[in-house]
Amino acid sequence: MSVPRRRRRLPDEVRAAAVRAVLSFSFTLVGVVVATLASYAGSWLLTPALMAMGLGVFGTAWCLLEILISRQVAAQRLRAQAPPRPQPYRAPEPLAPRPLPRPGQFGQSGQPSQPPTRSQAPGGRQQTAR
């Protein structure tokens, strides 16, 4: 047999938003009843009751959005309060070897350099063009 888990208590701001939503909804329902009775009686209270009913619908929708937002904020706060878990150590990966450029292969501009005008003869002597 499994033991039923207890439901966690709602955070205070969520509970307060839910109470405001219930109150707003109940006043809207009272406005609907007053508007219905005023329309049957042909009373002058119909216009104020309809305006109160419209404001009540808007207020109830606002309170429902407030409940959703405050629940998200409370859940985010609960997630942020969890202690951080240590990350396992991973050694850094070694860098891949790169070939070194050969001398004279590329100039500073990245283009192949021009061959020298004077060439060296075997034995280290300089040869000049004749």
Backbone as a printed PyTorch tensor [residue, N CA C, xyz], in Angstrom:
tensor([[[  0.8510,  -1.1780,   0.0000],
         [  0.0000,   0.0000,   0.0000],
         [  0.8930,   1.2370,   0.0000]],

        [[  0.4550,   2.2310,  -0.7070],
         [  1.2160,   3.4680,  -0.7430],
         [  0.5740,   4.4800,   0.1950]],

        [[  1.4340,   5.2760,   0.7880],
         [  0.9660,   6.3180,   1.6900],
         [  0.7430,   7.5730,   0.8590]],

        [[ -0.4410,   8.1770,   0.9360],
         [ -0.6770,   9.3880,   0.1360],
         [  0.2160,  10.5320,   0.6150]],

        [[  0.7850,  11.2160,  -0.3390],
         [  1.6430,  12.3560,   0.0000],
         [  0.7970,  13.5470,   0.4000]],

        [[  1.3070,  14.2950,   1.3670],
         [  0.6060,  15.5240,   1.7470],
         [  0.8740,  16.5870,   0.6990]],

        [[ -0.1560,  17.3330,   0.4050],
         [  0.0240,  18.4300,  -0.5430],
         [  0.7720,  19.5610,   0.1320]],

        [[  1.6800,  20.1520,  -0.6290],
         [  2.4370,  21.2640,  -0.0900],
         [  1.5450,  22.4890,   0.0480]],

        [[  1.7680,  23.2580,   1.0770],
         [  0.9620,  24.4560,   1.3140],
         [  1.3090,  25.5130,   0.2650]],

        [[  0.2670,  26.2060,  -0.2080],
         [  0.4930,  27.2690,  -1.1830],
         [  1.2590,  28.4120,  -0.5410]],

        [[  2.1560,  29.0440,  -1.2730],
         [  2.8320,  30.2310,  -0.7270],
         [  1.8210,  31.3330,  -0.4220]],

        [[  2.1990,  32.2140,   0.4810],
         [  1.2680,  33.2540,   0.9560],
         [  0.7590,  34.1450,  -0.1680]],

        [[  1.6560,  34.5490,  -1.0860],
         [  1.2010,  35.4600,  -2.1440],
         [  0.2310,  34.7650,  -3.0950]],

        [[  0.3740,  33.4560,  -3.2960],
         [ -0.5550,  32.7320,  -4.1660],
         [ -1.9100,  32.6030,  -3.4730]],

        [[ -1.8600,  32.2990,  -2.1730],
         [ -3.1210,  32.1840,  -1.4330],
         [ -3.8630,  33.5130,  -1.4060]],

        [[ -3.1390,  34.6060,  -1.1840],
         [ -3.7740,  35.9300,  -1.1670],
         [ -4.3830,  36.2590,  -2.5320]],

        [[ -3.6840,  35.9130,  -3.6140],
         [ -4.2160,  36.1660,  -4.9570],
         [ -5.4640,  35.3210,  -5.2080]],

        [[ -5.4790,  34.0840,  -4.7030],
         [ -6.6530,  33.2320,  -4.8830],
         [ -7.8530,  33.7840,  -4.1130]],

        [[ -7.6030,  34.3080,  -2.9180],
         [ -8.7070,  34.9040,  -2.1370],
         [ -9.2600,  36.1240,  -2.8610]],

        [[ -8.3710,  36.9620,  -3.4080],
         [ -8.8470,  38.1360,  -4.1620],
         [ -9.6590,  37.7090,  -5.3830]],

        [[ -9.2360,  36.6250,  -6.0550],
         [ -9.9780,  36.1570,  -7.2330],
         [-11.3590,  35.6560,  -6.8520]],

        [[-11.4630,  34.9450,  -5.7360],
         [-12.7770,  34.4450,  -5.2960],
         [-13.6820,  35.6050,  -4.9140]],

        [[-13.1410,  36.5890,  -4.2060],
         [-13.9560,  37.7580,  -3.8390],
         [-14.4210,  38.5220,  -5.0770]],

        [[-13.5200,  38.7160,  -6.0290],
         [-13.8960,  39.4250,  -7.2470],
         [-14.9640,  38.6540,  -8.0160]],

        [[-14.8200,  37.3400,  -8.0860],
         [-15.8150,  36.5270,  -8.7860],
         [-17.1670,  36.5790,  -8.0840]],

        [[-17.1530,  36.5620,  -6.7500],
         [-18.4330,  36.6000,  -6.0250],
         [-19.1230,  37.9460,  -6.2120]],

        [[-18.3590,  39.0470,  -6.1980],
         [-18.9870,  40.3510,  -6.4350],
         [-19.5030,  40.4630,  -7.8680]],

        [[-18.8180,  39.8160,  -8.8040],
         [-19.3070,  39.8110, -10.1900],
         [-20.6340,  39.0530, -10.2870]],

        [[-20.7190,  37.9240,  -9.5940],
         [-21.9790,  37.1800,  -9.5980],
         [-23.1110,  37.9820,  -8.9530]],

        [[-22.8070,  38.7030,  -7.8940],
         [-23.8260,  39.5600,  -7.2730],
         [-24.2720,  40.6290,  -8.2690]],

        [[-23.3100,  41.1900,  -9.0270],
         [-23.6500,  42.1810, -10.0480],
         [-24.5330,  41.5950, -11.1370]],

        [[-24.2790,  40.3400, -11.5180],
         [-25.1070,  39.6820, -12.5340],
         [-26.5330,  39.5100, -12.0150]],

        [[-26.6750,  39.0920, -10.7640],
         [-28.0170,  38.8970, -10.1850],
         [-28.7500,  40.2300, -10.0930]],

        [[-28.0480,  41.2850,  -9.6400],
         [-28.6840,  42.6110,  -9.5230],
         [-29.0850,  43.1130, -10.9080]],

        [[-28.2080,  42.9140, -11.9190],
         [-28.5420,  43.3730, -13.2730],
         [-29.7420,  42.6050, -13.8300]],

        [[-29.8100,  41.3120, -13.5530],
         [-30.9450,  40.5210, -14.0340],
         [-32.2490,  40.9870, -13.3870]],

        [[-32.2180,  41.1590, -12.0690],
         [-33.4320,  41.6090, -11.3770],
         [-33.8270,  43.0180, -11.7820]],

        [[-32.8150,  43.9010, -11.9970],
         [-33.1260,  45.2680, -12.4180],
         [-33.7110,  45.2890, -13.8260]],

        [[-33.2640,  44.3940, -14.6790],
         [-33.8260,  44.3630, -16.0400],
         [-35.2640,  43.8450, -16.0210]],

        [[-35.5840,  42.8920, -15.1350],
         [-36.9560,  42.4080, -15.0220],
         [-37.8730,  43.5040, -14.4780]],

        [[-37.3580,  44.2880, -13.5340],
         [-38.1830,  45.3170, -12.8990],
         [-38.2030,  46.6230, -13.6880]],

        [[-37.3020,  46.7730, -14.6460],
         [-37.2350,  48.0210, -15.4020],
         [-36.7150,  49.1550, -14.5450]],

        [[-35.8210,  48.8570, -13.6490],
         [-35.3180,  49.8360, -12.6870],
         [-34.1340,  50.6110, -13.2790]],

        [[-33.8510,  51.7600, -12.6570],
         [-32.7150,  52.5740, -13.0660],
         [-31.3900,  51.9360, -12.6210]],

        [[-31.4150,  50.9020, -11.7720],
         [-30.1940,  50.2450, -11.2920],
         [-29.5410,  49.3590, -12.3550]],

        [[-30.1820,  49.2120, -13.5020],
         [-29.6400,  48.3310, -14.5330],
         [-28.2930,  48.8440, -15.0500]],

        [[-28.1800,  50.1260, -15.3360],
         [-26.9360,  50.6660, -15.8890],
         [-25.7740,  50.5460, -14.9010]],

        [[-25.9340,  50.9860, -13.6370],
         [-24.8090,  50.8030, -12.7080],
         [-24.4690,  49.3250, -12.4730]],

        [[-25.4740,  48.4600, -12.4830],
         [-25.2110,  47.0360, -12.2690],
         [-24.4430,  46.4450, -13.4450]],

        [[-24.7700,  46.8680, -14.6680],
         [-24.0280,  46.3800, -15.8330],
         [-22.5880,  46.8760, -15.8260]],

        [[-22.4040,  48.1490, -15.4160],
         [-21.0270,  48.6600, -15.3300],
         [-20.2390,  47.9220, -14.2500]],

        [[-20.8660,  47.6460, -13.1250],
         [-20.1950,  46.8940, -12.0550],
         [-19.8810,  45.4770, -12.5190]],

        [[-20.7910,  44.8880, -13.3010],
         [-20.5520,  43.5460, -13.8050],
         [-19.3550,  43.5390, -14.7760]],

        [[-19.2730,  44.5300, -15.6500],
         [-18.1360,  44.6200, -16.5780],
         [-16.8130,  44.7900, -15.8500]],

        [[-16.8100,  45.6750, -14.8440],
         [-15.5890,  45.8470, -14.0460],
         [-15.2550,  44.5760, -13.2780]],

        [[-16.2820,  43.8710, -12.8260],
         [-16.0470,  42.6190, -12.1000],
         [-15.4250,  41.5480, -12.9840]],

        [[-15.8810,  41.4650, -14.2540],
         [-15.2870,  40.4970, -15.1830],
         [-13.8220,  40.8360, -15.4340]],

        [[-13.5440,  42.1170, -15.6240],
         [-12.1630,  42.5520, -15.8240],
         [-11.3160,  42.2600, -14.5850]],

        [[-11.8600,  42.5730, -13.4200],
         [-11.1250,  42.3280, -12.1730],
         [-10.8800,  40.8500, -11.9220]],

        [[-11.8590,  40.0040, -12.2540],
         [-11.6820,  38.5620, -12.0780],
         [-10.6010,  38.0310, -13.0140]],

        [[-10.5860,  38.4810, -14.2520],
         [ -9.5410,  38.0630, -15.1880],
         [ -8.1710,  38.5190, -14.7090]],

        [[ -8.1130,  39.7450, -14.1790],
         [ -6.8530,  40.2800, -13.6430],
         [ -6.3730,  39.4150, -12.4740]],

        [[ -7.2830,  39.0350, -11.6020],
         [ -6.9130,  38.2120, -10.4420],
         [ -6.4580,  36.8200, -10.8640]],

        [[ -7.0840,  36.2590, -11.8960],
         [ -6.6430,  34.9520, -12.3750],
         [ -5.2360,  35.0270, -12.9640]],

        [[ -4.9460,  36.1000, -13.6980],
         [ -3.5810,  36.2890, -14.1920],
         [ -2.5920,  36.4680, -13.0430]],

        [[ -3.0250,  37.1640, -12.0080],
         [ -2.1590,  37.3520, -10.8410],
         [ -1.8460,  36.0200, -10.1660]],

        [[ -2.8270,  35.1180, -10.1200],
         [ -2.5870,  33.7900,  -9.5460],
         [ -1.5380,  33.0510, -10.3660]],

        [[ -1.6750,  33.0630, -11.6840],
         [ -0.7200,  32.3600, -12.5340],
         [  0.6920,  32.9220, -12.3760]],

        [[  0.8050,  34.2350, -12.3580],
         [  2.1270,  34.8620, -12.2580],
         [  2.7460,  34.5980, -10.8960]],

        [[  1.9590,  34.7150,  -9.8320],
         [  2.5260,  34.5000,  -8.5000],
         [  2.9120,  33.0350,  -8.2930]],

        [[  2.1890,  32.1000,  -8.9160],
         [  2.5960,  30.6860,  -8.8360],
         [  3.9180,  30.4590,  -9.5340]],

        [[  4.0990,  31.0870, -10.6940],
         [  5.3650,  30.9420, -11.4090],
         [  6.5300,  31.5360, -10.6140]],

        [[  6.3030,  32.6900, -10.0140],
         [  7.3570,  33.3350,  -9.2180],
         [  7.7070,  32.4760,  -8.0100]],

        [[  6.6920,  31.9280,  -7.3420],
         [  6.9440,  31.0890,  -6.1690],
         [  7.6840,  29.8100,  -6.5630]],

        [[  7.3120,  29.2040,  -7.6860],
         [  8.0090,  27.9960,  -8.1320],
         [  9.4550,  28.2980,  -8.4990]],

        [[  9.6810,  29.4470,  -9.1140],
         [ 11.0440,  29.8350,  -9.4640],
         [ 11.8690,  30.0930,  -8.2110]],

        [[ 11.2500,  30.6820,  -7.2100],
         [ 11.9550,  30.9340,  -5.9560],
         [ 12.3170,  29.6250,  -5.2640]],

        [[ 11.4090,  28.6450,  -5.3060],
         [ 11.7040,  27.3460,  -4.6990],
         [ 12.8350,  26.6350,  -5.4260]],

        [[ 12.8610,  26.7480,  -6.7670],
         [ 13.9460,  26.1180,  -7.5200],
         [ 15.2760,  26.7860,  -7.2250]],

        [[ 15.2610,  28.0970,  -7.0120],
         [ 16.5130,  28.8180,  -6.7770],
         [ 17.0590,  28.5500,  -5.3810]],

        [[ 16.2250,  28.1270,  -4.4320],
         [ 16.6960,  27.9080,  -3.0770],
         [ 17.3480,  26.5460,  -2.9050]],

        [[ 17.2800,  25.6830,  -3.8970],
         [ 17.8990,  24.3750,  -3.7730],
         [ 19.4140,  24.5460,  -3.7210]],

        [[ 20.0900,  23.7660,  -2.8780],
         [ 21.5390,  23.9160,  -2.7960],
         [ 22.1850,  23.4910,  -4.1060]],

        [[ 23.2080,  24.1940,  -4.5340],
         [ 23.8380,  23.8350,  -5.8050],
         [ 24.5600,  22.5010,  -5.6900]],

        [[ 24.4110,  21.6810,  -6.7000],
         [ 25.0790,  20.3890,  -6.7080],
         [ 26.4880,  20.5630,  -7.2490]],

        [[ 27.4520,  19.9000,  -6.6650],
         [ 28.8180,  20.0410,  -7.1930],
         [ 28.9330,  19.3820,  -8.5590]],

        [[ 29.6290,  20.0400,  -9.4250],
         [ 29.8400,  19.5040, -10.7640],
         [ 31.0390,  18.5730, -10.7380]],

        [[ 30.9700,  17.4420, -11.4290],
         [ 32.1280,  16.5540, -11.4490],
         [ 33.2810,  17.2130, -12.1980]],

        [[ 34.5060,  16.9440, -11.7230],
         [ 35.6750,  17.5600, -12.3440],
         [ 35.9910,  16.8490, -13.6430]],

        [[ 36.1710,  17.6140, -14.6790],
         [ 36.6210,  17.0690, -15.9590],
         [ 37.9050,  17.7740, -16.3270]],

        [[ 38.9130,  16.9890, -16.6290],
         [ 40.1950,  17.5640, -17.0290],
         [ 40.0070,  18.2590, -18.3760]],

        [[ 40.6810,  19.3870, -18.5700],
         [ 40.5420,  20.0660, -19.8630],
         [ 41.1510,  19.2160, -20.9690]],

        [[ 40.5360,  19.2880, -22.1210],
         [ 41.0220,  18.5120, -23.2570],
         [ 42.3010,  19.1410, -23.7910]],

        [[ 43.2650,  18.3100, -24.1960],
         [ 44.5060,  18.8820, -24.7370],
         [ 44.2310,  19.5470, -26.0780]],

        [[ 45.0360,  20.5580, -26.3560],
         [ 44.8820,  21.2710, -27.6200],
         [ 45.4160,  20.4130, -28.7600]],

        [[ 44.7930,  20.4980, -29.8980],
         [ 45.2430,  19.7440, -31.0600],
         [ 46.5260,  20.3770, -31.5900]],

        [[ 47.4990,  19.5670, -32.0110],
         [ 48.7440,  20.1500, -32.5340],
         [ 48.4740,  20.8370, -33.8700]],

        [[ 49.1300,  21.9810, -34.0380],
         [ 48.9890,  22.7280, -35.2850],
         [ 50.3390,  22.7640, -35.9870]],

        [[ 50.3580,  22.5880, -37.2800],
         [ 51.6540,  22.6510, -37.9770],
         [ 52.1760,  24.0790, -37.9850]],

        [[ 53.4740,  24.2170, -37.8030],
         [ 54.0940,  25.5320, -37.8250],
         [ 54.3440,  25.9420, -39.2690]],

        [[ 54.1870,  27.2170, -39.5790],
         [ 54.4640,  27.6440, -40.9590],
         [ 55.9640,  27.5670, -41.2460]],

        [[ 56.3130,  27.2250, -42.4730],
         [ 57.7130,  27.1700, -42.8720],
         [ 58.2090,  28.5830, -43.1060]],

        [[ 59.4700,  28.8370, -42.8260],
         [ 60.0060,  30.1890, -43.0620],
         [ 59.8970,  30.5510, -44.5350]],

        [[ 59.4000,  31.7390, -44.7840],
         [ 59.2710,  32.2310, -46.1470],
         [ 58.0570,  31.7080, -46.8810]],

        [[ 57.2770,  30.8730, -46.2400],
         [ 56.1060,  30.3160, -46.9220],
         [ 55.0140,  31.3690, -47.0520]],

        [[ 54.7840,  32.1030, -45.9950],
         [ 53.7550,  33.1400, -46.0200],
         [ 54.3360,  34.4280, -45.4600]],

        [[ 53.9630,  35.5520, -46.0810],
         [ 54.3780,  36.8490, -45.5750],
         [ 53.4360,  37.3190, -44.4870]],

        [[ 53.5420,  38.5700, -44.0810],
         [ 52.7030,  39.1010, -43.0150],
         [ 51.2650,  39.2910, -43.4720]],

        [[ 51.0280,  39.4410, -44.7420],
         [ 49.6720,  39.6580, -45.2370],
         [ 48.9130,  38.3610, -45.4060]],

        [[ 49.5840,  37.2140, -45.1930],
         [ 48.9000,  35.9510, -45.3570],
         [ 49.0420,  35.3920, -46.7620]],

        [[ 49.6390,  36.1560, -47.6780],
         [ 49.8630,  35.7210, -49.0500],
         [ 51.2620,  35.1110, -49.1530]],

        [[ 51.4680,  34.2050, -50.0900],
         [ 52.8150,  33.6580, -50.2630],
         [ 53.7950,  34.7740, -50.5860]],

        [[ 54.9580,  34.7140, -49.9480],
         [ 55.9410,  35.7790, -50.1550],
         [ 56.6430,  35.5830, -51.5010]],

        [[ 57.1990,  36.6670, -52.0520],
         [ 57.9070,  36.6360, -53.3280],
         [ 59.2990,  36.0320, -53.1210]],

        [[ 59.7920,  35.3130, -54.1050],
         [ 61.1410,  34.7660, -53.9640],
         [ 62.1610,  35.8910, -53.9350]],

        [[ 63.2590,  35.6900, -53.2310],
         [ 64.2770,  36.7510, -53.1570],
         [ 64.9010,  36.9950, -54.5370]],

        [[ 65.4010,  38.2080, -54.7520],
         [ 66.0060,  38.5460, -56.0370],
         [ 67.3830,  37.9320, -56.1720]],

        [[ 68.1090,  37.7930, -55.0960],
         [ 69.4230,  37.1730, -55.1380],
         [ 69.3130,  35.7790, -54.5510]],

        [[ 69.8900,  34.8540, -55.1830],
         [ 69.8640,  33.5010, -54.6690],
         [ 71.2240,  33.1580, -54.0930]],

        [[ 71.2690,  32.2290, -53.2330],
         [ 72.5300,  31.8270, -52.6280],
         [ 73.0940,  30.6340, -53.3810]],

        [[ 74.3280,  30.6920, -53.6110],
         [ 75.0150,  29.5790, -54.2750],
         [ 75.3940,  28.5580, -53.2270]],

        [[ 75.6560,  27.3540, -53.6340],
         [ 76.0990,  26.3680, -52.6600],
         [ 77.3870,  26.8400, -52.0010]],

        [[ 77.5060,  26.6710, -50.7340],
         [ 78.6690,  27.1080, -49.9880],
         [ 78.4430,  28.4190, -49.2850]],

        [[ 77.3030,  29.0390, -49.4060],
         [ 76.9690,  30.2400, -48.6800],
         [ 77.3390,  31.5180, -49.4020]],

        [[ 77.9740,  31.4470, -50.6150],
         [ 78.3240,  32.6620, -51.3210],
         [ 77.0870,  33.2440, -51.9980]],

        [[ 77.0590,  34.5470, -52.1200],
         [ 75.9350,  35.2140, -52.7920],
         [ 76.2120,  35.2770, -54.2720]],

        [[ 75.2000,  34.9810, -55.0370],
         [ 75.2890,  35.0470, -56.4770],
         [ 74.5050,  36.2590, -56.9300]],

        [[ 74.9980,  36.9670, -57.8660],
         [ 74.2790,  38.1060, -58.4200],
         [ 73.8500,  37.7730, -59.8370]],

        [[ 72.8030,  38.3660, -60.2510],
         [ 72.3340,  38.1510, -61.6140],
         [ 73.2380,  38.9050, -62.5690]],

        [[ 73.6900,  38.2960, -63.6800],
         [ 74.6080,  38.9600, -64.6260],
         [ 73.9160,  39.3630, -65.8590]]])
